């Protein structure tokens, strides 16, 4: 994907958001949009492929056609997240660490924000569970997240709960005794939430999730890493390109091919999968979007296995949340909860090598000028990477992407004004983490993120 095409895709996204995301409407014909964005047809079509993958819009051919605004879906996000977790071998323990961070935050906020409608639904669910009539034993987690009125927390809780199920495929193991224990734990959490005791609600949620994690670890049917059969396993629909992309991915996994391995030339692969060049090239775009494989042109070229990247997931999740109106308050409270959890993990896992990497990220920020906005975020991304939890890291990268969408990089004067302030805060945070002063690092991070929120749009 060229930088110019990515820039055009970002402009299309911004314009769709500015028009209040008119789902189903034609945003413009190809000719109109070529003139509007001032690029070649090749660049524009490359940009369109990106916004299609991001579920922002889709090109419709024929009379009355054009770029039609679409609606991002949770299912597409789940598919992308599962594929990423599989490719990086994210462990079930990491998913539970992430759930502990997010769902304790949810339990505390729900106890403060619960309204009567939410209270009614929680009581009804607890009653149904006590009678053994509840159809989904994870519904309680969804209801509590909705009680926070924070779309980001709602989505992340939904994603991680659904992903958890994919590590554990034996539903028969959830016998009556297990479901009764779960219902009892849910009832105790709800009692604390309704009483407004946020500390007790958080503690009971932690106890419940730790018990669930321990239960799953004991089951023979539980896997610590996702099986390839669940990755990129969604319905292929009528598109031959999607079927070919899944076939190439499965063959890559089956053959144990590492990043950099050659899958074949275009002619070899069109023959192998018995498809036209047009269908194959569309399949390649899907594979490139998910960072599964990339096509290199010229002598010695072909389709090569790509190293895994979170970019495809972070884009689609951030856009989904932007569509649902995540505001600065939602973003800030979620980032604070996630980044405090990341600090806890990093302090526990601090080594000389990690300390050096933190210092290097800080130095890169000090050396930057026009690149300040990106490098300032790079320190947060470095902290999330060094914490050693791919699930929480993915959540943090989404939050960084959302922050950029609210970012003061659109306001150079505000950017210059806040640069020294942000650098000093980052330096203080790094010092505390390296010294393993958990409480001080958490205190400084909380104050820093709260201050940054005042600079967001």
Helices and strands as residue ranges (DSSP letters): H 3-18, E 26-28, H 30-37, H 41-53, E 57-60, E 66-69, H 74-87, H 92-113, H 116-130, H 139-147, H 151-166, G 171-173, H 176-195, H 198-218, G 228-230, H 240-254, E 262-264, H 266-272, H 277-289, E 293-296, E 302-305, H 311-323, H 328-348, H 352-367, H 372-386, H 390-405, G 408-410, H 412-434, H 438-453
